[in-house]
């Protein structure tokens, strides 16, 4: 299975969520790109965020973000610097 453009958009949005607090989320505004708005809606439909426009991470969303950020660090070579 390959990464589709939709999955890449979702992953890019997910890694913007802060990991240091469950009390912080993000809001995707109506003037965001259509790709970002659609990504937020798909993440909501998948149960990874609490609102169609972002909101907070669910428990599952938090797990996905943790893995996504870890993968991104490894692929960009920043993991070795930590």
N, C-alpha and C positions, 0 to 999 in steps of 0.2 A: 504494500500500500504506500503510495506516494503522498506527500503533502500537497494539498490542493491550495489554490489561492485563498479560498474561504478559511481553511484551517490556519494558514499563515496569518491572515488578518485576525483571527481569533487569538492565536498565540501572541501576536504583537500587542493586542489589547490586554490580555491576561497579565503579561509581564509588567504592565504599568501599575498594577495593583500593589499597594504597599504591603509588605509582609510583617512589619514590626508591630502592627496593631490591628485587631479585629474591629476597631472602632473607626477606621478610616476606609473609605471606598473611593470610587471615581464616578463622575457623571459625564455621560456622553451627551453633548449639547446638540441641539437640532441643526446647528450650522457645521457639524462635523462632516467628514466625507461620507458618502453613502456606504462605502465599504466598512467604515468603522461603526456606523449606526447598525448596519446589518449584522456585523460581528457581535455587537452587544446583544441584539435580539436573539441570535442563535445561542449565545452563551446562557441567556436567561431560559430559553426553551430547553436547554440541556441540564438545567438545574445547577449551573456553576456560579451564577450571580443572582442577587435577590430582586433586581429590577430590570426591566427591558432596556433601560438606559444606563445600566451599570450597577450602581448601588454598592452592596458589600459582597464579598465572597461567601459562598456557602461553605460548609465543611468540605464537600467534594471539590469545590472551586479552589479552596486553599491548598488542598493536596495537589491539584493539577498545577497551580502556579509554582509551588515549591519544586516540583519536578521540571517544569518548563524553565525556570530560572537556573536550576542546576545544569540542565542540558545546554542552555545558552552559554553559561560560564565555561563549560567544557569545550564547546565548539568554537568559542571565540578566544580560547586560550587564557582566560582570566582566572580559571580555577587554580592553575599552578602558582599564581601570584598571591593567593590568599594565605 
